[in-house]
Amino acid sequence: MTSHIHFRCPCCHGSQYRTSHFDISESNPFGAKCIFCKSSMVSFDNVALYIKSGQVPVDFRK
């Protein structure tokens, strides 16, 4: 069974990314960067938890 990780950009809300071992960090363990604005991507599962916490700006909930 293969699990798929879905990423979402916290800045432009894009879902297209590239990975690089040069971009791996503690906050970005997969090294995923948005192809549009070059921000570090976050796992969509983490985004869902973040939105549910109520700490996210309203414009991110769109």
TIKOL-672089 format. One record per atom (N, C-alpha, C): residue number from 1; residue in three letters; chain; atom name; x negated, y, z negated. Coordinates in steps of 0.05 Angstrom, whole numbers, always signed. Each point is the difference from the previous one (the first is absolute). Layout:
<recs>
+-----+------+-------+------+--------+--------+--------+
|  nr | rest | kette | atom |      x |      y |      z |
+-----+------+-------+------+--------+--------+--------+
| NUM |  ALA |     A |   CA |      X |      Y |      Z |
...
+-----+------+-------+------+--------+--------+--------+
</recs>
This chain:
<recs>
+-----+------+-------+------+--------+--------+--------+
|  nr | rest | kette | atom |      x |      y |      z |
+-----+------+-------+------+--------+--------+--------+
|   1 |  MET |     A |    N |    -17 |    -24 |     +0 |
|   1 |  MET |     A |   CA |    +17 |    +24 |     +0 |
|   1 |  MET |     A |    C |    -18 |    +25 |     +0 |
|   2 |  THR |     A |    N |     +7 |    +18 |    +17 |
|   2 |  THR |     A |   CA |    -15 |    +25 |     +3 |
|   2 |  THR |     A |    C |    +15 |    +23 |    -12 |
|   3 |  SER |     A |    N |    -13 |    +16 |    -17 |
|   3 |  SER |     A |   CA |    +14 |    +23 |    -10 |
|   3 |  SER |     A |    C |     -9 |    +25 |    +16 |
|   4 |  HIS |     A |    N |    +18 |    +17 |     +5 |
|   4 |  HIS |     A |   CA |     -6 |    +25 |    +15 |
|   4 |  HIS |     A |    C |     +1 |    +23 |    -19 |
|   5 |  ILE |     A |    N |    -19 |    +18 |     +3 |
|   5 |  ILE |     A |   CA |     -1 |    +24 |    -17 |
|   5 |  ILE |     A |    C |     +8 |    +23 |    +18 |
|   6 |  HIS |     A |    N |    +20 |    +15 |     -9 |
|   6 |  HIS |     A |   CA |     +9 |    +23 |    +15 |
|   6 |  HIS |     A |    C |    -11 |    +25 |    -13 |
|   7 |  PHE |     A |    N |    -12 |    +18 |    +17 |
|   7 |  PHE |     A |   CA |    -11 |    +24 |    -11 |
|   7 |  PHE |     A |    C |    +16 |    +24 |     +9 |
|   8 |  ARG |     A |    N |     -1 |    +21 |    -15 |
|   8 |  ARG |     A |   CA |    +14 |    +25 |     +6 |
|   8 |  ARG |     A |    C |    -19 |    +23 |     -8 |
|   9 |  CYS |     A |    N |     -2 |    +20 |    +18 |
|   9 |  CYS |     A |   CA |    -17 |    +23 |     -6 |
|   9 |  CYS |     A |    C |    +14 |    +19 |    -19 |
|  10 |  PRO |     A |    N |    -13 |     +8 |    -22 |
|  10 |  PRO |     A |   CA |    +13 |    +18 |    -19 |
|  10 |  PRO |     A |    C |     +2 |    +29 |    +10 |
|  11 |  CYS |     A |    N |    -15 |     +7 |    +21 |
|  11 |  CYS |     A |   CA |     +0 |    +27 |    +10 |
|  11 |  CYS |     A |    C |    +20 |     +4 |    +24 |
|  12 |  CYS |     A |    N |     -3 |    -16 |    +21 |
|  12 |  CYS |     A |   CA |    +17 |     +4 |    +24 |
|  12 |  CYS |     A |    C |    +21 |    -22 |     +2 |
|  13 |  HIS |     A |    N |     +0 |    -19 |    -18 |
|  13 |  HIS |     A |   CA |    +20 |    -22 |     -1 |
|  13 |  HIS |     A |    C |     -2 |    -20 |    +23 |
|  14 |  GLY |     A |    N |    -23 |     +1 |    +14 |
|  14 |  GLY |     A |   CA |     -4 |    -19 |    +22 |
|  14 |  GLY |     A |    C |     -5 |    -28 |    -10 |
|  15 |  SER |     A |    N |     +2 |    -19 |    +18 |
|  15 |  SER |     A |   CA |     -5 |    -28 |     -8 |
|  15 |  SER |     A |    C |    -22 |    -13 |    +17 |
|  16 |  GLN |     A |    N |    -13 |    +16 |    +18 |
|  16 |  GLN |     A |   CA |    -21 |    -11 |    +16 |
|  16 |  GLN |     A |    C |    -27 |     +7 |    -13 |
|  17 |  TYR |     A |    N |    -17 |    -20 |     -1 |
|  17 |  TYR |     A |   CA |    -26 |     +4 |    -14 |
|  17 |  TYR |     A |    C |    -22 |    -17 |    +12 |
|  18 |  ARG |     A |    N |    -24 |     +6 |     -8 |
|  18 |  ARG |     A |   CA |    -23 |    -16 |     +7 |
|  18 |  ARG |     A |    C |    -14 |     -8 |    -26 |
|  19 |  THR |     A |    N |    -14 |    -21 |     +0 |
|  19 |  THR |     A |   CA |    -15 |     -8 |    -24 |
|  19 |  THR |     A |    C |    -30 |     +1 |     +6 |
|  20 |  SER |     A |    N |    -15 |     +5 |    -20 |
|  20 |  SER |     A |   CA |    -29 |     +1 |     +2 |
|  20 |  SER |     A |    C |    -12 |     -7 |    -27 |
|  21 |  HIS |     A |    N |    -21 |    -15 |     +1 |
|  21 |  HIS |     A |   CA |    -13 |     -7 |    -26 |
|  21 |  HIS |     A |    C |    -14 |    +24 |    -12 |
|  22 |  PHE |     A |    N |     -5 |    +21 |    +16 |
|  22 |  PHE |     A |   CA |    -12 |    +25 |    -10 |
|  22 |  PHE |     A |    C |    +20 |    +16 |    -17 |
|  23 |  ASP |     A |    N |    +26 |     -5 |     +4 |
|  23 |  ASP |     A |   CA |    +20 |    +16 |    -14 |
|  23 |  ASP |     A |    C |    +11 |    -15 |    -25 |
|  24 |  ILE |     A |    N |    -10 |    -23 |     -6 |
|  24 |  ILE |     A |   CA |     +9 |    -15 |    -24 |
|  24 |  ILE |     A |    C |     -9 |    +15 |    -25 |
|  25 |  SER |     A |    N |    +20 |     +3 |    -18 |
|  25 |  SER |     A |   CA |     -6 |    +13 |    -26 |
|  25 |  SER |     A |    C |    +19 |    -13 |    -20 |
|  26 |  GLU |     A |    N |     -3 |     +8 |    -25 |
|  26 |  GLU |     A |   CA |    +18 |    -11 |    -21 |
|  26 |  GLU |     A |    C |    +29 |     +7 |     +5 |
|  27 |  SER |     A |    N |     +5 |    +25 |     +9 |
|  27 |  SER |     A |   CA |    +27 |     +8 |     +6 |
|  27 |  SER |     A |    C |    +10 |    -10 |    +27 |
|  28 |  ASN |     A |    N |    -18 |     -8 |    +18 |
|  28 |  ASN |     A |   CA |     +7 |    -10 |    +27 |
|  28 |  ASN |     A |    C |    -14 |    -26 |     +5 |
|  29 |  PRO |     A |    N |     +8 |    -22 |    -13 |
|  29 |  PRO |     A |   CA |    -15 |    -25 |     +1 |
|  29 |  PRO |     A |    C |     +0 |    -13 |    +28 |
|  30 |  PHE |     A |    N |    +18 |     +7 |    +18 |
|  30 |  PHE |     A |   CA |     +1 |    -12 |    +27 |
|  30 |  PHE |     A |    C |    -15 |    +18 |    +20 |
|  31 |  GLY |     A |    N |     -7 |    +24 |     -7 |
|  31 |  GLY |     A |   CA |    -14 |    +18 |    +18 |
|  31 |  GLY |     A |    C |    +17 |    +10 |    +22 |
|  32 |  ALA |     A |    N |    +26 |     +3 |     -5 |
|  32 |  ALA |     A |   CA |    +19 |     +9 |    +21 |
|  32 |  ALA |     A |    C |     +2 |    +30 |     +0 |
|  33 |  LYS |     A |    N |     -3 |    +12 |    +25 |
|  33 |  LYS |     A |   CA |     +2 |    +29 |     +4 |
|  33 |  LYS |     A |    C |    +21 |     +5 |    +22 |
|  34 |  CYS |     A |    N |    +16 |    +21 |     -4 |
|  34 |  CYS |     A |   CA |    +20 |     +8 |    +19 |
|  34 |  CYS |     A |    C |    -14 |     +9 |    +26 |
|  35 |  ILE |     A |    N |    +11 |     -9 |    +23 |
|  35 |  ILE |     A |   CA |    -13 |     +8 |    +25 |
|  35 |  ILE |     A |    C |     +7 |    +28 |     +8 |
|  36 |  PHE |     A |    N |    +20 |    +12 |    -12 |
|  36 |  PHE |     A |   CA |     +9 |    +27 |     +7 |
|  36 |  PHE |     A |    C |    -14 |    +21 |    -17 |
|  37 |  CYS |     A |    N |     +1 |     -2 |    -26 |
|  37 |  CYS |     A |   CA |    -11 |    +21 |    -17 |
|  37 |  CYS |     A |    C |    -25 |     -9 |    -16 |
|  38 |  LYS |     A |    N |     -8 |    -25 |     +3 |
|  38 |  LYS |     A |   CA |    -25 |    -10 |    -13 |
|  38 |  LYS |     A |    C |     +2 |     -3 |    -30 |
|  39 |  SER |     A |    N |    +24 |     +1 |    -11 |
|  39 |  SER |     A |   CA |     +4 |     -4 |    -29 |
|  39 |  SER |     A |    C |     -2 |    -29 |     -7 |
|  40 |  SER |     A |    N |     -7 |     -7 |    -24 |
|  40 |  SER |     A |   CA |     +0 |    -27 |     -9 |
|  40 |  SER |     A |    C |    +29 |    -10 |     -3 |
|  41 |  MET |     A |    N |     +5 |    -24 |    +11 |
|  41 |  MET |     A |   CA |    +27 |    -11 |     -1 |
|  41 |  MET |     A |    C |     +5 |    -13 |    -27 |
|  42 |  VAL |     A |    N |    +25 |     -3 |     -7 |
|  42 |  VAL |     A |   CA |     +8 |    -13 |    -24 |
|  42 |  VAL |     A |    C |    +19 |    -23 |     +8 |
|  43 |  SER |     A |    N |     -1 |    -21 |    -15 |
|  43 |  SER |     A |   CA |    +17 |    -23 |     +5 |
|  43 |  SER |     A |    C |    +29 |     +8 |     -4 |
|  44 |  PHE |     A |    N |    +17 |     -9 |    +19 |
|  44 |  PHE |     A |   CA |    +28 |     +8 |     -1 |
|  44 |  PHE |     A |    C |    +14 |    -10 |    -26 |
|  45 |  ASP |     A |    N |     -9 |    -22 |    -11 |
|  45 |  ASP |     A |   CA |    +10 |     -9 |    -26 |
|  45 |  ASP |     A |    C |     -6 |    +20 |    -22 |
|  46 |  ASN |     A |    N |    -24 |    +11 |     +1 |
|  46 |  ASN |     A |   CA |     -8 |    +21 |    -20 |
|  46 |  ASN |     A |    C |    +16 |    +25 |     +4 |
|  47 |  VAL |     A |    N |     +7 |     +7 |    +25 |
|  47 |  VAL |     A |   CA |    +16 |    +24 |     +6 |
|  47 |  VAL |     A |    C |    +28 |     -4 |    -12 |
|  48 |  ALA |     A |    N |    +11 |    -23 |     +4 |
|  48 |  ALA |     A |   CA |    +27 |     -5 |    -11 |
|  48 |  ALA |     A |    C |     +1 |     +3 |    -30 |
|  49 |  LEU |     A |    N |    -20 |    -10 |    -14 |
|  49 |  LEU |     A |   CA |     -2 |     +3 |    -29 |
|  49 |  LEU |     A |    C |     -4 |    +29 |     -8 |
|  50 |  TYR |     A |    N |    -16 |    +14 |    +16 |
|  50 |  TYR |     A |   CA |     -6 |    +28 |     -5 |
|  50 |  TYR |     A |    C |    +26 |    +17 |     +3 |
|  51 |  ILE |     A |    N |    +15 |     -6 |    +20 |
|  51 |  ILE |     A |   CA |    +25 |    +15 |     +5 |
|  51 |  ILE |     A |    C |    +20 |     -5 |    -22 |
|  52 |  LYS |     A |    N |     +2 |    -25 |     -9 |
|  52 |  LYS |     A |   CA |    +19 |     -8 |    -21 |
|  52 |  LYS |     A |    C |     -8 |    +14 |    -26 |
|  53 |  SER |     A |    N |    -26 |     +6 |     -4 |
|  53 |  SER |     A |   CA |     -9 |    +12 |    -25 |
|  53 |  SER |     A |    C |    +10 |    +29 |     -3 |
|  54 |  GLY |     A |    N |     +8 |    +13 |    +22 |
|  54 |  GLY |     A |   CA |     +9 |    +27 |     +0 |
|  54 |  GLY |     A |    C |    -22 |    +21 |     -1 |
|  55 |  GLN |     A |    N |    -25 |     -8 |     +3 |
|  55 |  GLN |     A |   CA |    -22 |    +19 |     -1 |
|  55 |  GLN |     A |    C |     -8 |    +10 |    +28 |
|  56 |  VAL |     A |    N |    +14 |     -8 |    +20 |
|  56 |  VAL |     A |   CA |     -7 |     +8 |    +28 |
|  56 |  VAL |     A |    C |    +16 |    +24 |     +8 |
|  57 |  PRO |     A |    N |    -11 |    +18 |    +16 |
|  57 |  PRO |     A |   CA |    +15 |    +23 |    +10 |
|  57 |  PRO |     A |    C |    +23 |     -8 |    +17 |
|  58 |  VAL |     A |    N |    +21 |    +16 |     +1 |
|  58 |  VAL |     A |   CA |    +25 |     -7 |    +14 |
|  58 |  VAL |     A |    C |     -5 |     -5 |    +30 |
|  59 |  ASP |     A |    N |    -18 |    +15 |    +13 |
|  59 |  ASP |     A |   CA |     -4 |     -3 |    +28 |
|  59 |  ASP |     A |    C |    -12 |    -27 |     +8 |
|  60 |  PHE |     A |    N |    -13 |    -14 |    -19 |
|  60 |  PHE |     A |   CA |    -11 |    -27 |     +5 |
|  60 |  PHE |     A |    C |    +22 |    -21 |     +1 |
|  61 |  ARG |     A |    N |    +23 |     +5 |    -11 |
|  61 |  ARG |     A |   CA |    +22 |    -19 |     -2 |
|  61 |  ARG |     A |    C |    +16 |     -2 |    +26 |
|  62 |  LYS |     A |    N |     -6 |    +17 |    +20 |
|  62 |  LYS |     A |   CA |    +15 |     +0 |    +25 |
|  62 |  LYS |     A |    C |     -5 |    -25 |    +16 |
+-----+------+-------+------+--------+--------+--------+
</recs>
